[in-house]
Amino acid sequence: MNTWYQNKIIIVAAVLVVLVAGWFLFFNNSSGINERDLNNDKATSALEKHEDGVRIVGQIECLPYRKSVDDEECVKGIKDAEGRYFALDSIAIKGAERTLPLGTPVVATGIFEPADTSSKESNVFSYEGVLVIKTLSRE
């Protein structure tokens, strides 16, 4: 094989390794939630592992807007004891959070999905991620 061709393959392979490693580092650390918080057996009381995914203890609050917009309406989510906000995907339980007044203490379990900062919705609101709710109850 030609030495020039071998060098070209090595360079392309090295660039691909760097790009893949950078992608993993960026997307695994882009959320304010550490992987350790979700996987540690002694996670905080506000966000902890649960047999249904994660368990979040907090209260129903309006998600904060990243910047002020006209006609700001309240999109309910959960604010935990550490001041982190979580958007809710409550389709499975038919939007139960909408029936709870602001400030209601709740416990929710479900699957945590870190915020996708590339999506249009996460550019409007500031939150750590979305909790796909399996259970939601008053604390």
URPELIN-V508260 format. One record per backbone hydrogen bond with DSSP energy under -1.0 kcal/mol. CO is the residue of the C=O (numbers start at 1). NH is the residue of the N-H. If there is no record, write none. Layout:
co=CO nh=NH
co=CO nh=NH
//
This chain:
co=2 nh=6
co=3 nh=7
co=4 nh=8
co=5 nh=9
co=6 nh=10
co=7 nh=11
co=8 nh=12
co=9 nh=13
co=10 nh=14
co=11 nh=15
co=12 nh=16
co=13 nh=17
co=14 nh=18
co=15 nh=19
co=16 nh=20
co=17 nh=21
co=18 nh=22
co=19 nh=23
co=20 nh=24
co=21 nh=25
co=22 nh=26
co=23 nh=27
co=24 nh=28
co=34 nh=38
co=35 nh=39
co=36 nh=40
co=46 nh=57
co=48 nh=55
co=50 nh=53
co=53 nh=50
co=54 nh=110
co=55 nh=48
co=56 nh=108
co=58 nh=106
co=59 nh=79
co=60 nh=103
co=61 nh=77
co=64 nh=126
co=75 nh=63
co=77 nh=61
co=78 nh=86
co=79 nh=59
co=80 nh=83
co=84 nh=80
co=85 nh=128
co=86 nh=78
co=87 nh=131
co=89 nh=133
co=90 nh=95
co=91 nh=94
co=95 nh=98
co=96 nh=99
co=97 nh=100
co=101 nh=104
co=104 nh=60
co=105 nh=139
co=106 nh=58
co=107 nh=137
co=108 nh=56
co=109 nh=134
co=109 nh=135
co=110 nh=54
co=111 nh=132
co=113 nh=130
co=115 nh=117
co=116 nh=119
co=121 nh=124
co=121 nh=125
co=124 nh=66
co=128 nh=115
co=129 nh=87
co=130 nh=113
co=131 nh=89
co=131 nh=133
co=132 nh=111
co=135 nh=109
co=137 nh=107
//
